[in-house]
Amino acid sequence: MAYQQGLCVEKQFKGGQNWVHEKDKLWWFPGGGTHFKHGAADYIERLGNMITDDTGDLRSAGVVQVLDVGCASQLIFFLWIYNVFCSKDGHENQIQFALERGIGAMTAAIATKQLPYPSSSFEMVHCSRCRVDWHENGGILIKEVNRLLRDNGYFVYSAPPAYRKDKDYPLIWDKLVNLTSAMCWKLIAQKVQTAIWVKQENEACLLHNAEMKQINICDTVDDMKPSWKTPLRDCIPRRSAHTNHRNCLPDQNVFLHIQRVSVKLVSLKKSFLQMPYSGKIKLAITGR
């Protein structure tokens, strides 16, 4: 049996999950479970290829911060090289394992409250068999994803409705496509078991869809306020230039500049330690 959120689940339900194993004195990430048939590295490379038309990877696509919804016991460690953080999960063991190794993770549920992140916090939201019914209740949960995504950010959906044609999956897929189209997202890639949308900067599209009664436009609110215990909103905020300027994370070039400054500071510290003692005293007195 597998234990999940206080429920006993039959072993075969989680039998395909090839999670972390203990091997001698090491932790071993074998991969090969669920959607990572060839390991997480291959899966991440495929995502980068899908986004960039086989011309780059996630980093070159500007993906810096990712919210993973669901278990990411293997994926999260490969994504660490992309400065990815904040795995939202209901699997407590994987969360503790990630936290012990310095990777941001939390146990939370998308139900009636917003996740505790400001608007436009992530370049990507990732769901691989995360078992969230994005299509239900008028799509209020995927509208929360829309709030969290930056403009031109990506929603990665690796789940049966994206590729299976049996049971109710085609109906779920059609509902999801209609919801994302109403929010002016664009389906840019669909390959193997994965579909990827991009949140477009198209306010004219939003206003048109609102006029056609496909979506509701949110009342003006201060998105800089904390979203702690804030109820989910069944609406889409306008993508005004003022809102983008205030709330979006810095441009990718700014991130790169910050990294270069950090490298420069490290080299200055090294030079300072190599200076003669008299030089250090002079530097401390003059502040130079």
KEVEX-346015 format. One record per residue (C-alpha): x, y, z; residue number from 1. Coordinates in Angstrom, 3 decimals, decimal comma. Layout:
        px        py        pz    i
         X         Y         Z  NUM
...
% end
This chain:
        px        py        pz    i
     0,000     0,000     0,000    1
     1,053     3,608    -0,573    2
     0,123     6,393     1,828    3
    -1,085     9,645     0,283    4
    -2,753    12,533     2,105    5
    -4,171    10,302     4,819    6
    -5,569     7,733     2,401    7
    -4,408     4,184     1,802    8
    -3,943     3,697    -1,919    9
    -3,476     0,392    -3,673   10
     0,146    -0,276    -4,494   11
    -0,486    -0,701    -8,219   12
    -1,802     2,892    -8,330   13
     1,680     4,161    -7,489   14
     3,527     1,150    -8,820   15
     4,932     2,980   -11,836   16
     6,616     5,626    -9,716   17
    10,353     4,955    -9,693   18
    11,272     7,397    -6,969   19
    14,405     7,934    -4,917   20
    16,066     4,839    -3,458   21
    18,718     4,323    -0,814   22
    21,756     2,536    -2,232   23
    24,514     1,854     0,290   24
    25,384     5,316     1,638   25
    23,979     7,214    -1,337   26
    20,570     8,383    -2,519   27
    19,828     7,066    -5,982   28
    17,441     8,621    -8,524   29
    16,831     5,849   -11,083   30
    14,043     7,516   -13,076   31
    11,915     5,554   -15,495   32
     8,612     6,163   -13,744   33
     5,433     7,817   -15,001   34
     6,438    10,410   -17,634   35
    10,187    10,098   -17,123   36
    10,722     6,864   -19,020   37
    14,294     7,858   -19,865   38
    14,967     9,863   -16,723   39
    14,312    13,463   -15,736   40
    17,276    14,843   -17,697   41
    15,819    13,581   -20,978   42
    12,385    14,940   -20,054   43
    13,749    18,402   -19,206   44
    15,736    18,491   -22,439   45
    12,556    17,650   -24,358   46
    10,676    20,492   -22,662   47
    13,397    22,926   -23,706   48
    13,285    21,645   -27,276   49
     9,492    21,933   -27,408   50
     9,544    25,528   -26,184   51
    12,361    26,685   -28,465   52
    11,594    24,628   -31,604   53
    14,713    22,521   -31,013   54
    16,968    25,595   -30,904   55
    17,666    25,844   -27,164   56
    16,836    24,775   -23,639   57
    14,838    26,087   -20,691   58
    17,571    28,518   -19,684   59
    17,858    30,049   -23,150   60
    14,044    30,350   -23,167   61
    14,280    32,591   -20,091   62
    12,921    30,035   -17,615   63
    14,423    30,933   -14,242   64
    11,765    30,119   -11,648   65
     9,357    27,193   -11,916   66
     6,457    26,090    -9,749   67
     6,107    22,310    -9,880   68
     2,663    21,061    -8,890   69
     2,884    17,480    -7,679   70
     5,610    15,029    -6,757   71
     9,026    15,954    -8,100   72
    11,370    13,732    -6,118   73
    13,623    13,271    -9,143   74
    12,718    16,163   -11,405   75
    13,357    18,851    -8,809   76
    17,014    17,908    -8,394   77
    17,724    18,043   -12,118   78
    15,892    21,375   -12,366   79
    18,078    22,813    -9,594   80
    20,585    23,866   -12,258   81
    17,858    26,162   -13,576   82
    17,360    27,845   -10,183   83
    13,967    26,216    -9,872   84
    12,197    26,251    -6,534   85
     8,850    25,901    -4,784   86
     7,548    22,438    -5,434   87
     3,900    22,360    -4,383   88
     3,202    18,812    -3,352   89
     1,113    16,528    -1,195   90
     3,865    13,920    -0,752   91
     5,404    14,854     2,583   92
     8,450    12,584     2,369   93
     9,667    14,128    -0,882   94
     9,092    17,609     0,509   95
    11,247    16,949     3,574   96
    13,927    15,339     1,411   97
    14,062    18,459    -0,765   98
    14,099    20,864     2,183   99
    16,945    19,011     3,887  100
    19,049    19,604     0,790  101
    18,354    23,314     0,502  102
    15,696    23,183    -2,217  103
    12,580    25,260    -1,620  104
     9,502    23,055    -1,269  105
     6,200    23,131     0,525  106
     3,111    21,061     1,218  107
    -0,014    22,869     0,076  108
    -3,292    22,331    -1,702  109
    -4,930    24,265    -4,507  110
    -8,529    24,286    -3,331  111
   -10,179    27,513    -2,176  112
    -7,235    29,832    -1,396  113
    -4,530    31,386    -3,548  114
    -1,049    29,971    -3,210  115
     1,124    32,282    -1,070  116
     3,066    33,844    -3,949  117
     2,677    37,285    -5,535  118
     1,255    37,561    -9,022  119
     3,681    36,982   -11,910  120
     6,114    34,985    -9,757  121
     7,076    32,213   -12,183  122
     8,228    31,728   -15,760  123
     6,792    28,214   -15,771  124
     4,193    26,141   -13,939  125
     4,715    22,396   -14,373  126
     2,161    19,623   -13,861  127
     3,102    16,001   -14,517  128
     0,220    13,749   -13,506  129
    -0,380    16,173   -10,653  130
    -4,009    15,003   -10,376  131
    -5,408    18,545   -10,299  132
    -8,744    18,912   -12,091  133
    -7,876    22,129   -13,916  134
   -11,043    21,904   -16,032  135
   -13,524    21,789   -13,144  136
   -15,460    24,644   -11,475  137
   -15,160    26,946   -14,440  138
   -11,368    26,570   -14,488  139
   -10,861    28,540   -11,271  140
    -7,697    26,560   -10,463  141
    -6,036    27,186   -13,817  142
    -6,953    30,849   -13,422  143
    -4,771    30,770   -10,315  144
    -1,970    29,438   -12,537  145
    -2,607    32,395   -14,846  146
    -2,143    34,746   -11,872  147
     1,159    33,135   -10,904  148
     2,623    33,105   -14,421  149
     4,546    36,003   -15,883  150
     3,518    37,208   -19,322  151
     5,083    34,884   -21,913  152
     5,406    32,236   -19,190  153
     4,686    28,554   -19,829  154
     2,223    26,017   -18,470  155
     3,532    22,456   -18,951  156
     0,884    19,741   -18,761  157
     2,022    16,111   -18,863  158
    -1,101    14,104   -18,107  159
    -3,422    11,566   -19,799  160
    -5,877    14,146   -21,252  161
    -3,001    15,501   -23,358  162
    -2,498    12,236   -25,244  163
    -5,121     9,573   -24,437  164
    -8,344     9,157   -26,418  165
   -10,208     6,772   -24,116  166
   -12,534     7,242   -21,121  167
   -13,366    10,894   -20,421  168
    -9,936    12,226   -21,407  169
   -10,998    13,807   -24,748  170
   -13,820    15,685   -22,980  171
   -11,404    16,930   -20,297  172
    -8,936    17,997   -22,975  173
   -11,594    19,959   -24,888  174
   -12,608    21,793   -21,706  175
    -8,979    22,616   -20,953  176
    -8,378    23,912   -24,483  177
   -11,484    26,116   -24,268  178
   -10,402    27,519   -20,898  179
    -6,862    28,303   -22,010  180
    -8,122    29,893   -25,233  181
   -10,501    32,081   -23,224  182
    -7,518    33,254   -21,125  183
    -5,656    34,021   -24,371  184
    -3,053    31,317   -23,838  185
    -1,551    29,740   -26,944  186
    -0,864    26,016   -27,311  187
     2,661    26,091   -28,738  188
     3,683    22,423   -28,555  189
     2,170    18,983   -28,076  190
     4,522    16,022   -28,204  191
     4,672    12,522   -26,722  192
     2,676    12,945   -23,478  193
     3,128    16,684   -22,963  194
     1,312    19,855   -23,984  195
     2,749    23,345   -23,443  196
     0,885    26,662   -23,447  197
     2,321    30,172   -23,335  198
     0,550    33,029   -21,553  199
     0,513    35,703   -24,234  200
     0,724    39,457   -23,720  201
    -2,554    40,215   -25,489  202
    -4,853    42,495   -23,549  203
    -7,009    43,126   -26,627  204
    -7,763    39,389   -26,717  205
    -8,732    39,419   -23,028  206
   -11,075    42,367   -23,466  207
   -12,663    40,741   -26,510  208
   -13,219    37,438   -24,690  209
   -14,654    39,303   -21,709  210
   -17,071    41,098   -24,035  211
   -18,065    37,691   -25,449  212
   -18,736    36,501   -21,855  213
   -16,006    33,831   -22,070  214
   -14,114    35,194   -19,044  215
   -14,510    37,759   -16,289  216
   -11,992    40,571   -15,874  217
   -10,883    41,082   -12,264  218
   -11,549    44,330   -10,468  219
    -8,448    46,427    -9,959  220
    -6,564    45,195    -6,903  221
    -3,071    45,677    -5,558  222
    -1,312    42,476    -6,624  223
     1,691    43,458    -4,538  224
    -0,266    42,575    -1,388  225
     0,466    39,150     0,129  226
    -1,857    36,401    -1,098  227
    -1,890    34,664     2,266  228
    -5,363    33,170     2,892  229
    -6,770    35,111    -0,058  230
    -9,731    33,353    -1,704  231
    -9,296    32,177    -5,280  232
   -10,655    34,617    -7,849  233
   -12,769    33,387   -10,745  234
   -11,469    36,092   -13,050  235
    -8,469    37,173   -15,113  236
    -6,460    40,331   -14,302  237
    -5,769    42,778   -17,108  238
    -2,257    42,733   -18,520  239
    -1,720    46,475   -18,408  240
     1,725    47,957   -18,905  241
     1,494    49,566   -15,450  242
     0,773    46,228   -13,765  243
     3,560    44,483   -15,650  244
     6,030    47,194   -14,732  245
     5,228    47,038   -11,019  246
     4,766    43,350   -10,439  247
     6,803    41,341   -12,904  248
    10,179    39,971   -12,003  249
    13,237    41,611   -13,585  250
    14,040    40,895   -17,194  251
    16,291    37,927   -17,930  252
    19,136    40,325   -18,767  253
    18,865    41,771   -15,247  254
    19,248    38,279   -13,757  255
    22,359    37,753   -15,856  256
    23,762    41,112   -14,736  257
    23,177    40,214   -11,090  258
    25,030    36,944   -11,610  259
    27,971    38,783   -13,190  260
    28,102    41,231   -10,263  261
    28,126    38,294    -7,852  262
    31,082    36,765    -9,668  263
    32,872    40,125    -9,562  264
    32,305    40,441    -5,813  265
    33,797    37,003    -5,256  266
    36,904    37,971    -7,216  267
    37,229    41,231    -5,218  268
    37,056    39,293    -1,961  269
    39,812    37,005    -3,196  270
    41,945    40,024    -4,143  271
    41,363    41,584    -0,726  272
    42,501    38,451     1,088  273
    45,688    38,405    -0,999  274
    46,558    42,031    -0,171  275
    49,359    42,913     2,294  276
    48,195    43,740     5,816  277
    49,008    47,476     5,410  278
    46,883    47,627     2,268  279
    43,910    46,150     4,101  280
    44,202    48,816     6,834  281
    44,321    51,611     4,236  282
    41,316    50,153     2,436  283
    39,338    49,994     5,678  284
    40,168    53,636     6,552  285
    39,421    55,135     3,132  286
    36,482    52,864     2,377  287
    37,950    52,036    -1,037  288
% end
